[in-house]
Amino acid sequence: MEAKKSLKAVAACALSVAMLFAGAACGTSDGSDDAASSDSGSKSSELTGYDVSSVQKDDDIAKLLPDYVTKDGKLTIGMDTSYAPAEFLAEDGKTPVGFDVDIAKALAQVFGLEADPETANFDSIIPSVGSKYDIGISSFTVTKERLEAVDFVSHFDAGSAWAVKKGNPNKIDTSDLCGKKVAVQTATMQETEANKIAKQCEADGKDKLEVISSKLQTDVTTNVVTGKADVFYADSPVAGYAIAQTDGQLEMLGKVEGVAPEGIVIKKGDSQMDEAVQKAVQKLIDDGTYLKILKYWGVEDGAIETSEINTPGVE
């Protein structure tokens, strides 16, 4: 299904959760389920996420898991917890929360395992899946390049968005970024795209585009707020959240671009794990848990209807 992000709604909802405001979770579509948090059994003001404790183990799916995953009774998940509202740290500075975190916990429930989300640098996750981590869930766009290193099970659709200072005082035009400074998170698809634009500026003999890469998305956002960078480029729900967090200092520039599948990272060629995760994601989609999680965080416009292994047709 095609996902078109309603960034203002995403941002407003994410901010209300992150700043511990009370009230029901926000939606980004027609508002027909505007009491999503009442279904969750946990209050958004507690910043605990959607309560997935009622999700039951599926023995048939659990039996598909390889021994290296089940031997310790845990599902270990690598994630970069600087990428709100998908995965970030609660106010205690150590508890992972976000819609990807809730999906990971629900998957663990289906498997009959304890969820063990671990904070990692984004660029270290893919190389560590299959050894340090059972899976990686961290807003990974499924790309051909990444598919050469790992397998993916799709679980969300997201686009990319640009953000600038309110009022766009530097008159940034995304069709001509030569001579500008672009902030991105290290190892993301957006970093790759920014570097491509920079090379094209050089090839065309134009002013240099400087790509400022940071390990943490929070630093990416700060770079634009403080004027170190002219614009940042990030996943659309992340951009919406970041804009809301700056209390009116930033705004989105243009429309959401390039909606593409995001996926759960699995060790390359591990067909057992591929099948187990795909069936578990699909089960959560079919029984409604998946959509309730996304509605809780206000990002249901990114929902998919069918989870796929190594999504065909990605670029």
FIDRENDREN-822878 format. One record per residue: residue number from 1; chain; residue in three letters; y, z, x of N, C-alpha, C in turn. Coordinates in steps of 0.05 Angstrom, whole numbers, plus 32768, in hexadecimal, padded with zeros to 4 digits. Atoms other than C-alpha are relative to their C-alpha. Layout:
NUM  A  ALA  Y  Z  X  Y  Z  X  Y  Z  X
...
END
This chain:
1  A  MET  7FE8  8000  8011  8000  8000  8000  8019  8000  8012
2  A  GLU  7FE8  8002  7FF0  8046  7FF1  8019  8010  801A  7FFD
3  A  ALA  7FF0  7FE7  8001  8070  802E  802B  801C  7FFA  8006
4  A  LYS  7FE3  8003  7FFC  80BB  802B  8023  800C  801C  7FFF
5  A  LYS  7FF7  7FE4  7FFF  80D9  806D  8039  801B  8004  7FF2
6  A  SER  7FE6  7FF7  800C  810F  808F  800F  800A  8016  8012
7  A  LEU  7FFA  7FED  7FEA  812E  80B0  804C  8011  8017  7FF7
8  A  LYS  7FF0  7FE9  8008  8161  80DA  8028  7FF0  8015  7FF3
9  A  ALA  8011  7FEC  800D  812C  80FA  7FFD  7FEE  800D  8014
10  A  VAL  8011  7FF4  7FEB  80FE  8104  8038  800F  8015  8010
11  A  ALA  7FF0  7FED  7FF0  8135  8124  8060  8007  8019  7FF0
12  A  ALA  7FF8  7FE9  8010  814C  8150  8027  7FE9  8013  7FFC
13  A  CYS  8017  7FEF  8004  8106  8169  801A  7FF8  800E  801A
14  A  ALA  8009  7FF4  7FE6  80F4  8174  8063  8014  8016  8008
15  A  LEU  7FEC  7FEC  7FF8  8135  819A  806E  7FFC  8019  7FEF
16  A  SER  8003  7FE9  8011  8129  81C7  8032  7FE8  8011  8009
17  A  VAL  8018  7FF1  7FF6  80E4  81D9  804E  8007  800D  801A
18  A  ALA  7FFC  7FF6  7FE5  80FA  81E1  8096  8014  8017  8001
19  A  MET  7FEC  7FEB  7FFF  8136  820C  8086  7FF9  8017  7FED
20  A  LEU  800A  7FEB  8010  810C  8238  8059  800E  8003  7FE5
21  A  PHE  7FF4  7FFE  801B  812F  8227  8018  7FE9  8003  7FEC
22  A  ALA  8014  7FFD  8014  8109  823B  7FDA  8001  7FE8  7FED
23  A  GLY  8001  8015  8014  80F4  820B  7FA3  7FE9  7FEE  8004
24  A  ALA  8017  8013  7FFF  80C3  81D4  7F94  8004  7FEC  8016
25  A  ALA  7FFF  8016  7FEC  80B2  819E  7FC6  800D  7FE8  7FF4
26  A  CYS  7FF2  8018  8009  80DB  815F  7FC2  7FEE  7FE8  7FFF
27  A  GLY  800E  8019  8001  80C1  811B  7FB0  8012  7FE9  8007
28  A  THR  7FEF  8017  7FF9  80D8  80D6  7FC6  7FFC  7FE9  7FED
29  A  SER  8003  8016  8013  80C2  80AD  7F8B  800C  8008  7FE5
30  A  ASP  7FF4  7FFD  801B  80C9  80B9  7F40  8003  801D  7FF8
31  A  GLY  7FFC  7FE4  8007  80C7  8105  7F41  7FED  800A  7FEB
32  A  SER  8013  7FF8  8016  808C  8108  7F10  7FF0  8018  8007
33  A  ASP  800F  7FE8  7FF8  806C  813F  7F39  8013  8011  8010
34  A  ASP  7FEC  7FF1  7FF1  80AA  8166  7F4C  7FF9  801D  8004
35  A  ALA  8008  7FE4  7FFC  8084  81A7  7F4B  7FE8  8000  8013
36  A  ALA  8017  8003  7FEE  8055  8193  7F83  7FF9  801B  800D
37  A  SER  8005  7FE7  7FF2  805D  81D6  7FA5  7FF1  8014  7FEE
38  A  SER  800D  7FEE  8012  8044  81FA  7F67  7FE2  7FFB  8001
39  A  ASP  801C  8006  7FFE  8001  81D7  7F71  7FF4  800A  801A
40  A  SER  800A  7FFC  7FE5  7FFC  81EB  7FB9  7FF6  801D  8005
41  A  GLY  8009  7FE4  7FFC  7FF2  8236  7FB1  800F  800D  8017
42  A  SER  7FF0  7FF3  7FEB  8025  8242  7FE9  801D  7FF7  7FFC
43  A  LYS  7FE4  8007  8004  8071  8243  7FE7  800B  7FF1  8017
44  A  SER  7FF4  800F  7FEA  8098  8210  800E  8013  8012  8011
45  A  SER  7FEE  7FEE  7FF1  80C8  8249  8021  7FF2  8010  8015
46  A  GLU  800F  7FF1  7FEC  8090  8269  8049  7FF9  7FEE  8017
47  A  LEU  8005  8013  7FEB  8089  822A  8073  7FE3  8000  8009
48  A  THR  801C  7FFF  7FF9  803E  822E  8070  7FF2  7FE5  7FFA
49  A  GLY  800C  801A  8007  8032  81E7  8056  7FF1  8001  7FE6
50  A  TYR  8010  8001  8019  8005  81D1  801E  7FE5  800F  8005
51  A  ASP  8018  7FF0  7FFD  7FCB  8200  8013  7FE7  7FEF  7FFA
52  A  VAL  8018  8010  8003  7F8A  81DA  801F  7FE6  8010  8000
53  A  SER  8018  7FEF  7FFF  7F5B  8216  801C  7FEC  7FFA  7FEB
54  A  SER  8013  8006  8015  7F3C  81FD  7FDC  7FF0  7FE6  8005
55  A  VAL  8010  8019  7FFA  7F23  81BC  7FFC  7FE5  8009  800A
56  A  GLN  801B  7FF8  7FFB  7ED8  81C1  7FFE  7FF3  7FEE  8016
57  A  LYS  8010  800F  7FEC  7EA8  81AC  8036  7FF0  7FEB  7FF2
58  A  ASP  8011  8015  800A  7E86  816A  802A  7FE9  7FFD  8015
59  A  ASP  8016  8000  7FEE  7E41  8170  8049  7FF8  7FE5  800B
60  A  ASP  8007  801B  7FF7  7E34  8125  804B  8013  7FF6  8015
61  A  ILE  7FEC  8009  7FEC  7E74  8118  8071  7FFD  8011  8019
62  A  ALA  8003  7FEF  7FE9  7E6B  8154  809E  7FE9  7FF9  8012
63  A  LYS  8017  8007  7FF1  7E27  813C  80B3  8005  7FE8  8013
64  A  LEU  7FFA  8017  7FF0  7E47  80FE  80D1  800D  8007  801B
65  A  LEU  7FF2  7FF8  7FE8  7E6D  8126  8106  7FEE  8002  8018
66  A  PRO  8010  7FFC  7FE7  7E54  8122  814E  7FFF  801D  8008
67  A  ASP  8004  7FE4  7FF7  7E3B  8162  816F  8017  800B  800F
68  A  TYR  7FEB  7FF5  7FEF  7E75  8167  819F  8018  800B  7FEF
69  A  VAL  7FEB  7FF6  8012  7EA3  8173  8163  7FF8  8019  7FF2
70  A  THR  8009  7FEA  8010  7E79  81A4  813D  7FF6  8019  800F
71  A  LYS  800D  7FEB  7FF1  7E5D  81CF  8175  800F  801A  8001
72  A  ASP  7FF0  7FE7  7FFF  7E97  8200  8177  800B  8009  7FE5
73  A  GLY  7FF7  7FF9  801B  7EA5  8201  812C  801D  7FFA  7FFB
74  A  LYS  7FE3  8006  8003  7EEC  81E6  8136  8005  7FE2  8001
75  A  LEU  7FF5  801B  7FFD  7F10  81A5  812C  801A  8002  8010
76  A  THR  7FE9  7FFD  7FEE  7F40  81A2  8167  8011  7FE7  7FFE
77  A  ILE  7FED  8016  8005  7F7D  8177  815A  8017  8001  8013
78  A  GLY  7FE8  8002  7FEF  7FB0  8160  818D  8017  7FF4  7FF1
79  A  MET  7FE8  800A  800D  7FF6  8158  8172  801A  8008  800E
80  A  ASP  7FE5  7FFA  7FF4  803E  8155  818B  8010  800D  7FEA
81  A  THR  7FF3  7FF1  8016  805F  818B  8161  801E  8001  8003
82  A  SER  7FE3  8002  8000  80A6  8172  816B  8008  7FEA  7FEC
83  A  TYR  7FFB  8018  8010  80A1  813C  8136  8000  8006  7FE2
84  A  ALA  7FFD  7FF9  801C  80B7  815A  80F4  8008  7FE8  7FEF
85  A  PRO  8010  7FEC  800F  80A6  8154  80BB  7FE1  7FFB  8002
86  A  ALA  801C  8005  7FFE  8062  8139  80D2  7FF1  8017  800E
87  A  GLU  800C  7FEA  7FF2  8052  816E  8106  8015  800E  8011
88  A  PHE  7FEC  7FF1  7FF2  8080  81A4  811F  7FF9  801E  7FFF
89  A  LEU  8006  7FE3  7FFF  8083  81EF  812D  8010  800F  7FEB
90  A  ALA  7FF3  7FEF  8013  8094  8223  80F9  8014  8012  800F
91  A  GLU  7FEB  7FEF  7FF4  80CB  8256  8105  7FF6  8013  8015
92  A  ASP  800B  7FEE  7FEB  809C  8281  812E  7FFD  7FF2  801B
93  A  GLY  8001  800F  7FE7  809D  824A  8162  7FE4  7FFA  800B
94  A  LYS  801B  8004  7FF6  8052  8245  8167  7FEC  7FF5  7FEB
95  A  THR  8013  8009  8015  8032  8234  8123  8006  7FE3  7FF8
96  A  PRO  7FFC  801C  8008  802A  81E8  8117  8001  7FFE  7FE1
97  A  VAL  7FFE  8006  801C  8041  81D1  80D2  8008  7FE3  7FFD
98  A  GLY  7FF8  801C  8005  804F  818E  80B1  7FEA  7FF2  7FF0
99  A  PHE  8014  800E  8011  802B  815A  8087  7FE7  7FF7  8010
100  A  ASP  8018  8007  7FF0  7FFE  8142  80C0  7FEF  8019  8006
101  A  VAL  800F  7FE7  7FFC  7FEB  818B  80CD  7FF0  8007  7FE8
102  A  ASP  800E  7FFB  8018  7FD8  8194  8085  7FE8  7FED  7FFC
103  A  ILE  8016  8013  8001  7FAF  8155  8086  7FE9  8007  8013
104  A  ALA  8014  7FF7  7FEC  7F8B  816D  80C5  7FF1  8018  7FF5
105  A  LYS  800D  7FE8  800B  7F7C  81B0  80A3  7FED  7FF8  7FEA
106  A  ALA  8011  8009  8016  7F61  818C  8066  7FE7  7FF2  800A
107  A  LEU  8017  800E  7FF4  7F34  8160  8091  7FEC  8015  800B
108  A  ALA  8011  7FEB  7FF6  7F19  819F  80B3  7FF0  800D  7FE9
109  A  GLN  800D  7FF4  8017  7F09  81BC  806F  7FE9  7FEE  7FF6
110  A  VAL  8015  8013  8008  7EE2  817D  805C  7FE8  8002  8013
111  A  PHE  8015  7FFE  7FEC  7EBB  8184  809D  7FF3  801B  8002
112  A  GLY  800A  7FE5  7FFE  7EAF  81CE  8094  8006  800D  801A
113  A  LEU  7FF8  7FF6  7FE6  7ED4  81DD  80D5  801A  800E  7FFE
114  A  GLU  7FE6  7FF2  7FFE  7F0F  8208  80E9  8013  7FED  800E
115  A  ALA  7FEB  8011  7FF4  7F4E  81DF  80F7  800D  800E  8017
116  A  ASP  7FF3  7FF4  7FE8  7F6A  81EA  813C  8014  7FEC  800B
117  A  PRO  7FEB  8012  7FF6  7FAB  81C3  8144  800D  800B  801A
118  A  GLU  7FF5  7FF8  7FE6  7FC4  81C5  818C  8018  7FEF  8008
119  A  THR  7FE7  800E  7FF8  800A  81B3  81A4  7FFB  7FF2  801B
120  A  ALA  8002  8010  7FE8  800C  817C  81D9  8017  7FEC  8002
121  A  ASN  7FEC  8016  7FFD  803C  8149  81F6  7FF4  7FE7  7FF4
122  A  PHE  800A  8018  800E  8037  8109  81CE  7FF0  7FED  8012
123  A  ASP  800D  8014  7FEF  8024  80DD  8209  7FE6  800B  800D
124  A  SER  8019  7FF5  7FF5  7FEB  810C  821D  7FE9  8001  7FEC
125  A  ILE  8015  7FFC  8015  7FC5  810B  81DB  7FEB  7FEB  8001
126  A  ILE  8014  8016  8000  7FA3  80C7  81DC  7FED  8002  8017
127  A  PRO  8013  7FFE  7FEA  7F86  80D0  8222  7FED  8019  7FFE
128  A  SER  8010  7FE7  8002  7F6B  8115  820D  7FED  8002  7FE8
129  A  VAL  8012  7FFF  8017  7F48  8103  81CC  7FE4  7FF9  8009
130  A  GLY  801C  8003  7FF8  7EFD  8109  81D4  7FF8  8013  8016
131  A  SER  8005  7FEC  7FEB  7F04  813C  820B  800D  801A  7FF8
132  A  LYS  7FF2  7FE7  8008  7F39  8171  81FE  8003  8003  7FE2
133  A  TYR  7FFC  8000  801D  7F44  815E  81B5  7FEA  7FF0  7FF2
134  A  ASP  8013  800F  8010  7F13  8148  817F  800E  7FE7  7FF4
135  A  ILE  7FF0  8015  800B  7F4A  811E  815F  801D  8004  8008
136  A  GLY  7FE3  7FFE  7FFD  7F94  8110  8166  800E  7FF8  7FE7
137  A  ILE  7FF0  8007  8017  7FC4  8111  812C  801D  8007  8007
138  A  SER  7FE5  7FFB  7FF7  800C  8107  8140  8012  7FE8  7FFB
139  A  SER  7FEF  8017  8008  802E  80CE  811A  7FFC  7FE8  8012
140  A  PHE  8006  8017  7FF0  800A  809A  8144  7FFF  7FE6  7FF0
141  A  THR  8001  801B  800C  801A  8053  812E  7FE8  7FF2  800C
142  A  VAL  8017  800F  7FF7  7FDB  8029  8132  8009  7FE5  800C
143  A  THR  7FF7  8019  7FF2  7FE8  7FF1  8165  7FE8  7FF4  800F
144  A  LYS  8015  800D  7FF1  7FBC  7FBF  8189  7FFC  800C  801B
145  A  GLU  8002  7FF4  7FE6  7FCD  7FDE  81CB  7FF1  801B  7FFF
146  A  ARG  800E  7FE7  8002  7FB7  8023  81B5  7FE3  7FFD  7FF8
147  A  LEU  801C  8005  8008  7F78  8007  8195  7FEE  7FF8  8018
148  A  GLU  800F  8006  7FE8  7F63  7FF1  81DA  7FF6  801A  800D
149  A  ALA  8007  7FE7  7FF4  7F5F  803B  81EE  7FF1  8013  7FEE
150  A  VAL  800C  7FED  8013  7F4A  8060  81AF  7FFB  7FF2  7FE5
151  A  ASP  8003  8009  801C  7F33  8057  8167  8014  800E  7FEF
152  A  PHE  7FEE  7FF4  8013  7F5E  8065  812B  7FF4  8000  7FE4
153  A  VAL  8005  8000  801D  7F54  807A  80E3  801B  8003  7FF3
154  A  SER  7FE5  8000  800C  7F92  806A  80BA  8002  8016  7FEB
155  A  HIS  7FFC  7FEA  8013  7FB1  80A2  8092  801C  8001  7FF5
156  A  PHE  7FE4  7FFF  8009  7FFB  8092  8086  800D  7FE6  8007
157  A  ASP  7FEF  8017  7FF9  802E  805A  8085  801C  8009  8006
158  A  ALA  7FE5  7FF8  7FF9  8070  8061  80A8  800F  7FE8  800C
159  A  GLY  7FF0  8015  7FF2  80A9  8034  80BF  8010  800D  8016
160  A  SER  7FEE  7FF6  7FEB  80DE  803D  80F5  801C  7FFF  7FF5
161  A  ALA  7FE5  7FFE  8008  8126  8050  80EC  8013  8007  8017
162  A  TRP  7FEB  7FFA  7FEC  8166  8053  8115  8013  8015  7FF5
163  A  ALA  7FED  7FEC  8008  8197  808D  8113  8017  8002  8014
164  A  VAL  7FE8  7FFE  7FEF  81DE  8093  812D  8011  8017  7FF6
165  A  LYS  7FED  7FEC  8009  8218  80C3  8129  800C  7FF8  7FE5
166  A  LYS  7FF4  8005  801B  8237  80C9  80E3  8018  7FEE  8003
167  A  GLY  7FEA  8013  8000  8265  808F  80D6  7FFD  7FEA  8015
168  A  ASN  8005  8014  7FEB  8247  8067  8110  8019  7FFA  8011
169  A  PRO  7FE7  8003  7FF1  8284  8073  813D  7FFE  7FEC  8017
170  A  ASN  8003  8013  7FEA  8267  8048  8175  7FFA  7FE4  7FF7
171  A  LYS  8004  801A  800C  825D  800E  8145  7FE6  7FF3  800A
172  A  ILE  801A  800A  7FF7  8213  8007  8156  7FF6  7FEB  7FEC
173  A  ASP  800C  8015  800F  81F3  7FC7  813E  7FE4  7FFB  800C
174  A  THR  801B  8002  7FF5  81A7  7FC6  8145  7FF8  7FE4  8007
175  A  SER  8006  801B  7FF9  81A8  7F7B  814B  800B  7FF9  801C
176  A  ASP  7FF5  8004  7FE6  81CF  7F82  818C  8004  801B  800E
177  A  LEU  7FFF  7FE5  7FF3  81BF  7FC1  81B4  8006  7FFF  801E
178  A  CYS  7FFB  8002  7FE3  81CE  7FA6  81F9  801A  8010  8007
179  A  GLY  7FE9  7FF0  7FF8  81FD  7FD5  821E  8001  801B  7FF3
180  A  LYS  8001  7FE6  800E  81E9  8010  81F2  7FEA  8012  800B
181  A  LYS  8014  7FEC  7FF7  81BF  804F  81FD  7FEF  8008  7FE8
182  A  VAL  8012  7FFC  8016  8182  8056  81D1  7FED  8018  8007
183  A  ALA  8012  7FE9  7FFC  815C  8099  81CB  7FE6  7FFC  7FF1
184  A  VAL  801B  8003  800C  8111  8098  81BD  7FEE  8017  800B
185  A  GLN  8014  7FED  7FF6  80D5  80C6  81C4  7FED  7FF1  8012
186  A  THR  8012  800C  7FEC  80A8  80B8  81FF  7FE5  7FF9  7FF4
187  A  ALA  801B  800B  8007  8069  808E  81F3  7FFE  7FF7  7FE3
188  A  THR  8001  8009  801C  807C  807C  81AB  8003  7FE1  7FFF
189  A  MET  7FFC  801D  8005  807C  8036  818E  801E  7FF9  8002
190  A  GLN  7FE3  8006  7FFF  80C8  803C  8189  8009  7FFE  801D
191  A  GLU  7FF9  8003  7FE4  80CC  8046  81D4  7FF8  7FE5  800A
192  A  THR  8009  801B  7FF9  80A4  8007  81DE  8013  7FEB  7FF7
193  A  GLU  7FEE  8014  800C  80D1  7FE0  81B0  801C  8001  800E
194  A  ALA  7FE6  7FFE  7FF3  8110  7FFB  81D1  8000  7FF4  801C
195  A  ASN  8003  800C  7FE5  80F7  7FE6  8216  7FFE  7FE2  7FFE
196  A  LYS  8000  801E  8004  80E9  7FA0  81FB  801C  7FF5  7FFC
197  A  ILE  7FE5  8009  8004  8130  7F9B  81E3  8010  8001  801A
198  A  ALA  7FF2  7FFD  7FE7  8149  7FB4  8226  7FFA  7FE9  8013
199  A  LYS  8008  8016  7FEF  8122  7F7F  824B  800D  7FE6  7FF7
200  A  GLN  7FF3  8019  800B  813E  7F49  821C  801D  8000  8008
201  A  CYS  7FE3  7FFF  7FF8  8185  7F61  822B  8003  7FF7  801D
202  A  GLU  8000  8007  7FE4  8176  7F5A  8275  7FFB  7FE2  8004
203  A  ALA  8006  801C  7FFE  8157  7F15  826C  8017  7FEE  7FF7
204  A  ASP  7FEA  8010  800B  8193  7EFD  8244  801A  8004  8011
205  A  GLY  7FE8  7FFB  7FF0  81C3  7F16  827A  8015  8011  7FF3
206  A  LYS  7FED  7FF0  800E  81E3  7F48  824B  8001  801C  800D
207  A  ASP  7FFD  7FE5  7FF6  81F9  7F90  8257  7FE5  800F  7FFD
208  A  LYS  8019  7FF1  8000  81C0  7FC0  8266  7FFD  8012  7FE8
209  A  LEU  8007  7FEC  8015  819F  7FE6  822C  7FF2  8016  800E
210  A  GLU  800D  7FE9  7FF3  818E  802C  8245  7FEE  800E  7FEC
211  A  VAL  8013  7FF2  8011  8150  804A  8226  7FFD  801D  800B
212  A  ILE  8002  7FE4  7FF9  8152  8096  8228  7FE8  800C  7FF2
213  A  SER  801A  7FF7  800B  810B  80B0  821F  7FFD  801E  8004
214  A  SER  8004  7FE2  7FFF  80FC  80FA  820F  7FE5  8007  7FF6
215  A  LYS  801A  7FF7  8009  80BB  811F  8207  8001  800A  7FE3
216  A  LEU  7FFE  7FF3  801A  80D4  8142  81C8  8014  7FF1  7FEE
217  A  GLN  7FEE  800D  8013  80F2  8122  8189  8019  8010  7FFC
218  A  THR  7FE8  7FF0  8003  8122  815D  8184  8014  7FF9  8016
219  A  ASP  7FEE  8008  7FEB  813F  8148  81C7  800C  7FE4  7FFB
220  A  VAL  7FF7  801B  8007  8144  8100  81AF  8018  8002  7FEC
221  A  THR  7FEB  7FFC  8014  816D  8117  8173  8019  800C  800D
222  A  THR  7FE9  7FF3  7FF3  8199  8144  819E  8010  7FED  8011
223  A  ASN  7FF2  8014  7FEE  81A9  810A  81CD  8014  7FF0  7FF0
224  A  VAL  7FED  800F  8010  81CB  80E5  8194  8016  8012  7FF6
225  A  VAL  7FEC  7FED  800A  81EE  8122  8177  8015  8007  8016
226  A  THR  7FEE  7FF9  7FEA  820C  8133  81BB  800E  7FE8  800D
227  A  GLY  7FF3  8018  7FF4  821F  80EB  81CC  7FF3  7FF6  8019
228  A  LYS  800E  800A  7FE8  81EE  80E3  8205  7FF4  7FE4  7FFA
229  A  ALA  800A  801A  8009  81D0  80A9  81DD  8010  7FF7  7FE8
230  A  ASP  7FF1  800B  8016  81EF  807A  81AB  7FF0  8000  7FE6
231  A  VAL  8011  8003  8017  81B3  8075  817C  7FE4  8009  8007
232  A  PHE  801C  7FFB  7FFA  816C  808D  8175  7FEE  7FF0  7FEC
233  A  TYR  8013  8010  800F  812E  8069  815B  7FE7  8010  7FFD
234  A  ALA  8017  7FEF  8005  80F4  808E  813A  7FF2  7FF8  7FE7
235  A  ASP  800D  8004  801A  80C1  808E  8102  8012  8008  7FE9
236  A  SER  7FED  7FFC  8016  80E4  808B  80BF  8001  801C  7FF5
237  A  PRO  7FFE  7FE5  800A  80D0  80D0  80A4  800C  8013  8014
238  A  VAL  7FF5  7FEF  7FEA  80E1  80EF  80E7  801E  7FFD  8002
239  A  ALA  7FE3  8006  7FFF  8125  80CD  80E8  800E  800E  7FE8
240  A  GLY  7FF4  7FF3  8018  8133  80E6  80A1  8003  801E  8004
241  A  TYR  8000  7FE3  7FFB  8121  812D  80B4  8016  8007  8015
242  A  ALA  7FED  7FFB  7FEA  814B  812A  80F4  801D  7FFE  7FF6
243  A  ILE  7FE5  8003  800B  8187  8111  80CE  8008  8018  7FEF
244  A  ALA  7FFA  7FE9  8011  8182  814A  809C  8005  8019  8011
245  A  GLN  7FFE  7FE8  7FEF  817A  817E  80D4  801B  8002  800E
246  A  THR  7FE7  7FFF  7FF1  81BC  816A  80F4  8018  8006  7FEE
247  A  ASP  7FEB  7FF7  8012  81E4  817F  80B6  8017  7FEC  7FFF
248  A  GLY  7FEB  8014  8004  8209  813D  80AD  800B  7FF4  8019
249  A  GLN  7FF6  800B  7FE7  8213  812C  80F6  7FF5  7FE4  8005
250  A  LEU  800D  801A  7FFC  81E4  80EF  80F3  7FFC  7FF2  7FE6
251  A  GLU  8007  8010  8017  81D5  80B7  80C3  7FEE  7FEA  8008
252  A  MET  8012  8016  7FFA  81A2  8081  80BD  8010  7FE6  8002
253  A  LEU  7FF3  801A  7FFC  81B7  803C  80D5  7FED  7FEA  7FF7
254  A  GLY  8011  8015  800B  819C  8002  80AC  7FE9  800A  7FF0
255  A  LYS  8017  7FFA  8010  815A  8001  8088  7FE8  8007  8011
256  A  VAL  801A  7FFA  7FF3  8114  8019  8099  7FF3  7FE5  8008
257  A  GLU  800C  8018  7FF5  80F1  7FE5  80C4  7FE2  8003  8004
258  A  GLY  801C  8002  7FF6  80A9  7FD0  80D2  7FED  8015  7FF6
259  A  VAL  8014  7FEC  800B  807F  7FFB  80A3  7FE4  7FF8  800B
260  A  ALA  801A  8005  7FF3  803C  8002  80C6  7FEE  8019  7FFC
261  A  PRO  8013  7FE9  8003  7FFD  802E  80C2  8002  8013  8017
262  A  GLU  8005  7FEB  7FEC  7FF8  8070  80E7  7FE4  8009  7FFD
263  A  GLY  801C  7FF9  8001  7FB5  808B  80F9  7FF8  8018  8010
264  A  ILE  800D  7FE9  7FF2  7F89  80C4  8111  7FF1  7FF5  8017
265  A  VAL  800B  800B  7FE7  7F74  80B9  8159  7FE4  800C  8004
266  A  ILE  801C  7FF9  7FFB  7F29  80BA  8169  7FF7  7FF3  801A
267  A  LYS  800B  800A  7FE7  7F03  80AF  81AA  7FF6  7FE3  7FFC
268  A  LYS  8008  801D  8002  7EF8  8064  81B6  7FE2  7FFD  7FFE
269  A  GLY  801C  8007  8004  7EB6  804B  819B  7FF0  8016  7FF3
270  A  ASP  800F  7FEA  800C  7EA3  808D  8179  7FFC  7FFA  7FE2
271  A  SER  8003  8009  801C  7E89  806D  8139  7FF9  8016  7FED
272  A  GLN  8006  7FEA  8012  7E6D  80AE  811E  8019  800F  7FF7
273  A  MET  7FE7  7FF2  8006  7EB0  80D0  8123  8012  7FEF  7FEF
274  A  ASP  7FF0  8013  8010  7ED4  8092  8108  7FF8  8002  7FE3
275  A  GLU  8009  8001  801C  7EA9  8092  80CA  8005  801B  7FF2
276  A  ALA  7FFC  7FE6  800C  7EAD  80DD  80BF  801D  8005  7FF8
277  A  VAL  7FE3  7FFC  8005  7EF9  80DF  80C4  8009  7FED  7FE9
278  A  GLN  7FF8  8013  8015  7F02  80A0  8099  7FF7  8009  7FE5
279  A  LYS  800B  7FF7  801A  7ED5  80BB  8062  800E  801A  7FF7
280  A  ALA  7FF2  7FE7  8007  7EF8  80FF  8065  801C  7FFA  7FF6
281  A  VAL  7FE5  8007  8009  7F3E  80E0  8060  7FFE  7FF3  7FE4
282  A  GLN  8002  800D  801A  7F27  80B4  8026  7FF9  8014  7FEA
283  A  LYS  8007  7FEB  8013  7F09  80F0  8003  8019  800F  7FF7
284  A  LEU  7FE7  7FF2  8007  7F4C  8114  8007  8013  7FEE  7FF0
285  A  ILE  7FF0  8013  8010  7F6F  80D6  7FED  7FF6  7FFF  7FE3
286  A  ASP  800C  8004  801A  7F3F  80CE  7FB3  8002  8019  7FEF
287  A  ASP  8000  7FE7  8011  7F3F  8118  7F9D  801D  800A  7FFC
288  A  GLY  7FE4  7FF9  8005  7F8C  811C  7F9F  800C  8013  8014
289  A  THR  7FF5  7FED  7FEC  7F93  814E  7FD8  8014  7FF4  8012
290  A  TYR  7FEF  800F  7FEE  7FB2  811B  8006  801C  7FFC  7FF5
291  A  LEU  7FE6  8005  800C  7FEA  8108  7FD6  800F  801A  7FFB
292  A  LYS  7FF2  7FE6  8005  7FF9  8151  7FC5  800C  800A  801A
293  A  ILE  7FF5  7FF8  7FE6  8002  815F  8010  801A  7FF0  8005
294  A  LEU  7FE9  8011  7FFA  8032  8124  8017  8018  8007  7FEE
295  A  LYS  7FEB  7FF9  8013  8059  8138  7FD8  800C  801B  8008
296  A  TYR  7FF5  7FE6  7FF8  8060  817F  7FF2  8015  7FFC  8015
297  A  TRP  7FED  8005  7FEA  8085  8163  802F  8014  7FEB  7FF9
298  A  GLY  7FED  8014  8009  80AA  812D  8008  7FFD  7FE5  800E
299  A  VAL  8004  8019  7FF2  808B  80F2  802D  7FEB  7FEF  7FF2
300  A  GLU  8016  800E  800E  805D  80D6  7FF7  8004  7FE1  8000
301  A  ASP  7FFD  801D  7FFE  807C  8090  7FFF  7FF0  7FF4  8017
302  A  GLY  8011  800A  7FEA  8051  808B  803E  7FE2  8001  7FF9
303  A  ALA  801C  7FFD  8007  8010  8096  8018  7FF1  7FE5  8000
304  A  ILE  8011  8017  8001  7FD7  8065  8020  7FEA  8005  7FEB
305  A  GLU  8015  7FFE  8014  7F9F  8056  7FEE  7FE5  7FFE  800C
306  A  THR  801A  8004  7FF3  7F68  8043  801F  8003  8005  801D
307  A  SER  8000  7FFA  7FE4  7F5A  8060  8063  7FED  7FEC  800E
308  A  GLU  8010  8014  7FF2  7F40  802E  8096  7FFB  8008  801D
309  A  ILE  8006  7FFD  7FE4  7F1F  8030  80DA  800B  7FE9  8010
310  A  ASN  7FF5  8015  7FEF  7F45  8009  810F  800C  7FEA  7FEF
311  A  THR  7FF3  8011  8013  7F73  7FEA  80DC  8004  7FE3  800A
312  A  PRO  7FFD  801C  7FF7  7F6F  7F9D  80E0  801C  7FF6  7FFC
313  A  GLY  7FE6  800D  8003  7FAD  7F73  80E9  8018  800F  800C
314  A  VAL  7FE9  7FF2  7FF4  7FD7  7FA6  8110  8009  7FF0  8018
315  A  GLU  7FF4  800E  7FE9  8005  7F8D  8146  8002  8011  8019
END
